[in-house]
Amino acid sequence: MAMPNVPLALINLTGAQLRRARRHWHALSKAVARLGRRAQRQQEILMHAPAQARARVQRGKAAIGRSRNRLSRFDDHVLAPYRIERRVKRALASGASSGRPLIVGPWTSEVGYEALYWIPFLHWAMDRYGVNRQRVVAVSRGGTEAWYSGIATRYVDVFDCIDPREFADASRARRETGDQKQMAASQLDHRIAAIASARLGLKDAAVWQPGLMYQLFRAFWYGDRSLQFLLRHADFVRARAALAASLREPSAVALPPLPSGYAAVKFYTGQALPDSPENRQALRRYVERLAARMPVVMLDTAWTMDDHQDYAFEGIQGVTTLRPSLDPRTNLGMQTQVIAGARLFAGTCGGLAWLAPLLGVDTLAVYEDDRFLTPHLYAARYAFRHAEAAKFSTLNVSALRTFGHGGH
């Protein structure tokens, strides 16, 4: 029988114990390292805890702010237009159902908004609320009685109520407050309406003030309501037909002698067509070329009621100015008659350029900066096509400066 090898067995046993001890040591080292790393992370967390807490608070505040802004934008751009629409329609319905005389106006702000929006808006409102035009008194300025054909049977001119200089001062003061629009009735508006009522012997007349139109359509101008919204609240077809009918009636405005087959031209300064030597030269060159083709009647005035100044082109053969015949009381009425008898109209984009197509006269509207014209051009092009008005074209004055222009 063989004897066991005790030394070898001891060696093997000792090696096994050493390997086991080494494994335990490695395991313990790893555990201690894990504990160390965990402790380090906890220490770092504790060190950065205040900053992280502040960051979480800031993120929370930012999220709340974004939510508030979204709610505010939703209210401003979605809910507010509907609230304003209901308020405007309640006011229109109230005036229509009162049975009292109804004053539409007084209109004391820009010509362009009156021609492009206010007149079609009134045609829509008259039809929508079934108002008898025998009740209606239009109050505007510059002899625009023909514009209110089909709307009112009586007309009072602002300049029969107040002096033109007072009107100009009031317009200047309104512009200095930041807006020329009649968003709400001013003291001057109330005063003019009271004087107009007294002139006609009206008592307790209801009023459709232009602010109703401005408030309703502002959502369209700012992009919060669609073009269809505008067309649902403005009747361009009736406006064009009423203007055409008014032109067939004898005019109270006596026109000076005019050449036959003329073009009516009215260029004035403003945001759309700023005054500059380059623009004056380009427009003069256009008028010269147009006058070489047909007589030109300039609708420039010797005064201003707002922040626009007429471009004047002196010394051009074939050009007649209407300036000596114009006065504040009748100037817009006379200009309307002259445009209606013209072969074409060319002028600054805005103002009477919105009226001319509805008068059946092909129109060239010139501008340099269209930032404030975009919604109006969008509305005008579609509305004129829808109403089967005359052709409406636009031209950037830079094209005149760069390439010249041979006429309309």
C-alpha positions as CSV (number, residue, x, y, z in Angstrom):
1,M,0.0,0.0,0.0
2,A,1.4,3.4,-1.1
3,M,1.9,6.1,1.4
4,P,0.3,9.5,0.7
5,N,2.6,12.4,-0.3
6,V,1.9,14.6,2.7
7,P,4.1,17.5,1.7
8,L,2.5,17.7,-1.8
9,A,-0.9,17.5,-0.3
10,L,0.0,20.4,2.1
11,I,1.3,22.4,-0.8
12,N,-1.8,21.9,-2.8
13,L,-4.1,22.7,0.1
14,T,-2.1,25.8,0.9
15,G,-2.3,26.9,-2.8
16,A,-6.0,26.4,-2.8
17,Q,-6.4,28.5,0.4
18,L,-4.2,31.2,-1.1
19,R,-6.3,31.4,-4.3
20,R,-9.5,31.5,-2.3
21,A,-8.1,34.3,-0.1
22,R,-7.0,36.2,-3.2
23,R,-10.5,35.9,-4.7
24,H,-12.0,37.2,-1.5
25,W,-9.5,40.0,-1.4
26,H,-10.4,41.0,-5.0
27,A,-14.1,40.8,-4.2
28,L,-13.6,42.9,-1.1
29,S,-11.4,45.4,-3.0
30,K,-14.1,45.8,-5.6
31,A,-16.8,46.2,-3.0
32,V,-14.7,48.8,-1.2
33,A,-14.1,50.6,-4.5
34,R,-17.8,50.6,-5.3
35,L,-18.6,52.0,-1.9
36,G,-15.9,54.6,-2.5
37,R,-17.3,55.6,-5.8
38,R,-20.8,55.6,-4.5
39,A,-19.7,57.8,-1.6
40,Q,-18.0,60.1,-4.0
41,R,-21.1,60.4,-6.1
42,Q,-23.2,61.1,-3.1
43,Q,-20.7,63.8,-2.0
44,E,-20.8,65.3,-5.4
45,I,-24.6,65.3,-5.4
46,L,-24.6,66.9,-2.0
47,M,-22.1,69.5,-3.2
48,H,-24.1,70.3,-6.4
49,A,-27.6,69.9,-4.8
50,P,-28.3,73.6,-4.3
51,A,-27.3,74.4,-8.0
52,Q,-29.4,71.5,-9.2
53,A,-32.3,72.6,-7.1
54,R,-32.0,76.1,-8.5
55,A,-31.8,74.7,-12.0
56,R,-34.9,72.6,-11.5
57,V,-36.7,75.6,-10.1
58,Q,-35.6,77.7,-13.1
59,R,-36.7,75.0,-15.5
60,G,-40.1,74.8,-13.8
61,K,-40.5,78.6,-14.0
62,A,-39.5,78.6,-17.6
63,A,-42.1,75.8,-18.3
64,I,-44.7,77.8,-16.5
65,G,-43.8,80.9,-18.5
66,R,-44.0,79.0,-21.8
67,S,-47.4,77.7,-20.8
68,R,-48.6,81.2,-19.9
69,N,-47.3,82.6,-23.1
70,R,-49.0,79.8,-25.1
71,L,-52.2,80.6,-23.3
72,S,-51.8,84.3,-23.8
73,R,-51.1,83.8,-27.5
74,F,-54.1,81.5,-27.8
75,D,-56.2,84.1,-26.1
76,D,-54.9,87.0,-28.2
77,H,-54.9,85.2,-31.6
78,V,-57.8,82.7,-31.2
79,L,-60.2,83.7,-28.5
80,A,-60.0,87.5,-28.6
81,P,-61.0,87.8,-32.3
82,Y,-64.1,85.8,-31.6
83,R,-64.9,87.9,-28.5
84,I,-64.4,91.1,-30.6
85,E,-66.5,89.7,-33.4
86,R,-69.4,89.1,-31.0
87,R,-69.0,92.5,-29.4
88,V,-69.0,94.3,-32.8
89,K,-72.0,92.4,-34.1
90,R,-73.9,93.1,-30.9
91,A,-73.2,96.8,-31.4
92,L,-74.3,96.7,-35.1
93,A,-77.5,94.8,-34.2
94,S,-78.2,97.3,-31.4
95,G,-78.0,100.3,-33.7
96,A,-79.9,98.5,-36.5
97,S,-82.8,97.5,-34.2
98,S,-83.1,100.8,-32.4
99,G,-85.4,102.3,-35.0
100,R,-83.6,105.6,-34.5
101,P,-81.7,107.6,-37.1
102,L,-78.3,105.9,-37.7
103,I,-75.1,107.8,-38.2
104,V,-72.3,105.9,-40.0
105,G,-69.1,107.6,-39.0
106,P,-67.8,110.2,-38.6
107,W,-64.9,109.0,-40.8
108,T,-61.9,111.0,-40.0
109,S,-59.0,108.7,-40.7
110,E,-57.2,107.4,-43.8
111,V,-58.8,107.5,-47.3
112,G,-57.5,104.0,-48.2
113,Y,-59.2,102.2,-45.3
114,E,-62.4,104.1,-46.0
115,A,-62.4,103.1,-49.7
116,L,-61.1,99.5,-49.3
117,Y,-62.8,98.4,-46.1
118,W,-65.3,100.8,-44.5
119,I,-67.6,101.3,-47.5
120,P,-67.8,97.5,-48.3
121,F,-68.2,96.8,-44.6
122,L,-71.2,99.2,-44.4
123,H,-72.8,97.5,-47.5
124,W,-72.5,94.2,-45.8
125,A,-73.8,95.4,-42.4
126,M,-76.8,97.2,-44.1
127,D,-77.8,94.0,-45.8
128,R,-77.0,91.7,-42.9
129,Y,-79.1,93.7,-40.4
130,G,-81.8,94.9,-42.7
131,V,-81.3,98.6,-42.2
132,N,-83.4,101.0,-44.3
133,R,-81.1,103.5,-45.9
134,Q,-83.7,106.2,-45.3
135,R,-82.6,106.1,-41.6
136,V,-78.9,106.4,-42.4
137,V,-76.7,109.6,-42.3
138,A,-73.2,109.3,-43.6
139,V,-70.6,111.6,-42.0
140,S,-67.2,111.8,-43.8
141,R,-65.0,114.5,-45.2
142,G,-63.9,116.0,-48.5
143,G,-67.2,115.6,-50.4
144,T,-67.4,111.8,-50.5
145,E,-71.2,111.7,-50.6
146,A,-71.0,109.5,-53.8
147,W,-69.1,106.8,-51.9
148,Y,-72.1,106.3,-49.6
149,S,-74.5,105.7,-52.4
150,G,-76.7,102.7,-51.5
151,I,-75.9,103.2,-47.8
152,A,-77.2,106.6,-46.8
153,T,-79.8,109.1,-48.1
154,R,-78.2,112.0,-46.2
155,Y,-74.6,113.1,-46.0
156,V,-72.9,115.6,-43.7
157,D,-69.4,116.7,-44.4
158,V,-66.9,116.9,-41.5
159,F,-65.7,120.3,-42.8
160,D,-69.2,121.7,-42.5
161,C,-68.9,120.8,-38.8
162,I,-65.3,121.9,-38.0
163,D,-62.6,123.9,-39.6
164,P,-60.1,122.0,-41.8
165,R,-57.2,123.4,-39.7
166,E,-58.8,122.0,-36.5
167,F,-59.2,118.7,-38.3
168,A,-55.6,118.6,-39.4
169,D,-54.4,119.4,-35.8
170,A,-56.6,116.6,-34.4
171,S,-55.2,114.1,-37.0
172,R,-51.7,115.1,-36.1
173,A,-52.4,114.7,-32.4
174,R,-53.9,111.2,-33.0
175,R,-50.8,110.2,-35.0
176,E,-48.5,111.4,-32.2
177,T,-50.3,109.0,-29.8
178,G,-49.2,106.1,-32.0
179,D,-52.1,105.3,-34.3
180,Q,-54.1,107.2,-37.0
181,K,-56.8,104.5,-36.9
182,Q,-60.2,105.2,-35.3
183,M,-60.1,102.1,-33.0
184,A,-62.4,103.9,-30.6
185,A,-64.5,107.1,-30.8
186,S,-62.5,110.2,-29.8
187,Q,-63.9,113.4,-28.3
188,L,-63.6,114.9,-31.8
189,D,-65.7,112.1,-33.2
190,H,-68.4,112.6,-30.6
191,R,-68.3,116.3,-31.2
192,I,-68.7,116.0,-35.0
193,A,-71.5,113.5,-34.6
194,A,-73.3,115.9,-32.3
195,I,-72.9,118.8,-34.7
196,A,-74.1,116.7,-37.6
197,S,-77.1,115.6,-35.6
198,A,-77.9,119.2,-34.7
199,R,-77.6,120.3,-38.4
200,L,-80.2,117.7,-39.4
201,G,-82.4,118.0,-36.3
202,L,-81.7,114.4,-35.2
203,K,-82.4,113.4,-31.6
204,D,-80.8,110.5,-29.9
205,A,-79.3,109.0,-33.1
206,A,-77.6,105.6,-33.0
207,V,-74.0,105.5,-34.3
208,W,-72.0,102.9,-36.2
209,Q,-68.5,104.2,-35.4
210,P,-65.6,103.3,-37.7
211,G,-63.9,101.6,-34.7
212,L,-66.3,98.7,-35.2
213,M,-64.8,98.0,-38.6
214,Y,-61.2,98.5,-37.4
215,Q,-61.7,96.2,-34.4
216,L,-63.3,93.5,-36.5
217,F,-60.8,93.5,-39.4
218,R,-57.7,93.9,-37.3
219,A,-57.5,90.1,-36.8
220,F,-57.4,89.7,-40.6
221,W,-54.6,92.4,-40.9
222,Y,-52.6,90.6,-38.2
223,G,-53.0,87.2,-39.8
224,D,-55.4,85.7,-37.2
225,R,-58.4,85.5,-39.5
226,S,-58.6,84.3,-43.1
227,L,-59.5,86.2,-46.2
228,Q,-62.8,84.4,-46.2
229,F,-63.5,86.0,-42.9
230,L,-63.0,89.5,-44.4
231,L,-65.2,88.6,-47.4
232,R,-68.0,87.4,-45.2
233,H,-68.1,90.9,-43.6
234,A,-67.5,93.1,-46.6
235,D,-69.6,93.3,-49.7
236,F,-67.4,94.5,-52.6
237,V,-70.0,93.6,-55.2
238,R,-72.6,96.0,-53.7
239,A,-69.9,98.6,-53.2
240,R,-68.9,98.5,-56.9
241,A,-72.5,98.5,-58.1
242,A,-73.4,101.4,-55.8
243,L,-70.5,103.5,-57.0
244,A,-71.3,102.8,-60.6
245,A,-74.9,103.9,-60.0
246,S,-73.8,107.1,-58.2
247,L,-71.6,108.1,-61.2
248,R,-74.7,108.0,-63.4
249,E,-76.4,110.6,-61.2
250,P,-75.7,114.3,-61.7
251,S,-72.7,115.4,-59.5
252,A,-72.9,118.4,-57.2
253,V,-69.2,118.8,-57.8
254,A,-68.4,121.2,-60.7
255,L,-65.3,119.9,-62.6
256,P,-62.9,122.2,-64.3
257,P,-62.3,121.7,-68.1
258,L,-60.4,118.5,-68.6
259,P,-58.7,117.0,-71.7
260,S,-60.3,114.0,-73.4
261,G,-58.8,110.5,-73.0
262,Y,-56.7,111.5,-70.0
263,A,-54.9,109.5,-67.3
264,A,-55.4,110.5,-63.7
265,V,-52.3,110.4,-61.6
266,K,-51.8,110.9,-57.8
267,F,-48.4,110.1,-56.3
268,Y,-47.9,111.0,-52.6
269,T,-45.2,110.2,-50.0
270,G,-45.7,107.7,-47.2
271,Q,-44.5,104.4,-45.8
272,A,-45.3,102.7,-49.1
273,L,-43.5,105.2,-51.3
274,P,-41.0,107.3,-49.3
275,D,-39.8,110.6,-50.5
276,S,-36.3,110.5,-52.0
277,P,-34.5,112.1,-55.0
278,E,-34.4,108.7,-56.7
279,N,-38.1,108.1,-56.3
280,R,-39.0,111.7,-57.4
281,Q,-36.8,111.2,-60.5
282,A,-38.3,107.8,-61.4
283,L,-41.9,109.0,-60.9
284,R,-41.3,112.1,-63.0
285,R,-39.8,110.0,-65.8
286,Y,-42.9,107.8,-65.6
287,V,-45.2,110.8,-65.8
288,E,-43.2,112.2,-68.7
289,R,-43.6,109.0,-70.7
290,L,-47.2,108.7,-69.8
291,A,-47.9,112.3,-70.9
292,A,-46.2,111.5,-74.2
293,R,-49.0,108.9,-74.8
294,M,-52.0,110.7,-73.4
295,P,-53.0,113.8,-71.4
296,V,-52.3,113.5,-67.7
297,V,-54.4,115.1,-64.9
298,M,-52.5,115.4,-61.6
299,L,-54.7,115.1,-58.5
300,D,-52.2,117.0,-56.3
301,T,-53.4,119.4,-53.6
302,A,-51.9,122.5,-52.1
303,W,-52.4,121.2,-48.5
304,T,-52.3,118.1,-46.4
305,M,-54.6,116.7,-43.7
306,D,-52.3,113.9,-42.6
307,D,-48.7,112.7,-42.9
308,H,-48.7,112.3,-46.7
309,Q,-47.4,114.9,-49.1
310,D,-48.3,114.9,-52.8
311,Y,-45.5,114.6,-55.4
312,A,-45.7,117.6,-57.7
313,F,-44.4,117.5,-61.3
314,E,-44.1,120.9,-62.7
315,G,-43.2,121.9,-66.3
316,I,-44.2,118.6,-68.1
317,Q,-45.9,119.1,-71.4
318,G,-49.3,117.5,-71.5
319,V,-49.8,117.5,-67.7
320,T,-52.7,119.4,-66.1
321,T,-52.9,119.9,-62.3
322,L,-56.2,119.9,-60.5
323,R,-54.6,121.9,-57.6
324,P,-56.3,125.3,-58.3
325,S,-59.7,123.7,-58.3
326,L,-59.4,121.7,-55.1
327,D,-60.5,122.8,-51.6
328,P,-60.8,120.6,-48.5
329,R,-64.6,120.6,-48.6
330,T,-64.9,119.0,-52.0
331,N,-61.5,117.7,-52.9
332,L,-62.2,113.9,-52.5
333,G,-65.5,114.2,-54.4
334,M,-63.8,116.1,-57.2
335,Q,-60.9,113.6,-57.4
336,T,-63.5,110.7,-57.5
337,Q,-65.2,112.3,-60.5
338,V,-61.9,112.9,-62.3
339,I,-60.7,109.3,-61.7
340,A,-64.1,107.9,-62.9
341,G,-63.7,109.8,-66.2
342,A,-60.1,108.7,-66.7
343,R,-58.7,106.0,-69.1
344,L,-56.5,104.8,-66.3
345,F,-55.3,105.7,-62.8
346,A,-51.7,105.6,-61.6
347,G,-50.7,106.5,-58.1
348,T,-49.2,105.5,-54.8
349,C,-50.4,102.1,-53.6
350,G,-53.1,102.9,-51.1
351,G,-55.6,105.7,-50.8
352,L,-57.4,106.3,-54.0
353,A,-55.7,103.4,-55.7
354,W,-58.1,101.2,-53.8
355,L,-61.1,103.2,-55.0
356,A,-60.2,103.4,-58.7
357,P,-60.9,99.8,-59.7
358,L,-64.3,99.9,-58.0
359,L,-65.0,103.0,-60.2
360,G,-64.2,100.8,-63.3
361,V,-60.8,102.4,-64.0
362,D,-57.7,100.3,-64.7
363,T,-55.2,101.1,-61.9
364,L,-51.4,101.0,-61.5
365,A,-50.4,101.1,-57.8
366,V,-46.8,102.0,-57.2
367,Y,-44.9,101.3,-54.0
368,E,-41.3,100.8,-52.7
369,D,-41.9,99.2,-49.3
370,D,-44.8,96.6,-49.1
371,R,-44.3,95.6,-45.4
372,F,-47.5,97.3,-44.4
373,L,-49.3,96.6,-47.6
374,T,-49.2,92.8,-47.7
375,P,-52.7,92.1,-46.2
376,H,-54.3,94.9,-48.1
377,L,-52.8,93.8,-51.4
378,Y,-53.9,90.3,-50.7
379,A,-57.5,91.5,-49.9
380,A,-57.7,94.0,-52.8
381,R,-56.6,91.6,-55.6
382,Y,-59.1,88.9,-54.6
383,A,-61.9,91.4,-53.8
384,F,-61.5,93.3,-57.1
385,R,-61.6,90.0,-59.1
386,H,-64.6,88.8,-57.1
387,A,-66.5,92.1,-57.7
388,E,-65.5,92.1,-61.4
389,A,-63.9,95.5,-60.9
390,A,-61.3,97.0,-63.3
391,K,-57.8,95.7,-63.6
392,F,-55.5,96.3,-60.6
393,S,-51.8,96.1,-61.1
394,T,-48.8,96.9,-58.9
395,L,-45.3,98.0,-59.6
396,N,-42.3,98.4,-57.3
397,V,-40.7,101.8,-57.9
398,S,-37.3,100.2,-58.1
399,A,-38.4,98.7,-61.4
400,L,-39.0,102.3,-62.6
401,R,-35.5,103.3,-61.4
402,T,-33.8,100.3,-62.9
403,F,-35.5,99.6,-66.1
404,G,-37.7,102.7,-66.8
405,H,-41.4,102.4,-67.7
406,G,-43.2,103.3,-70.9
407,G,-46.7,103.6,-69.5
408,H,-49.4,101.5,-68.0
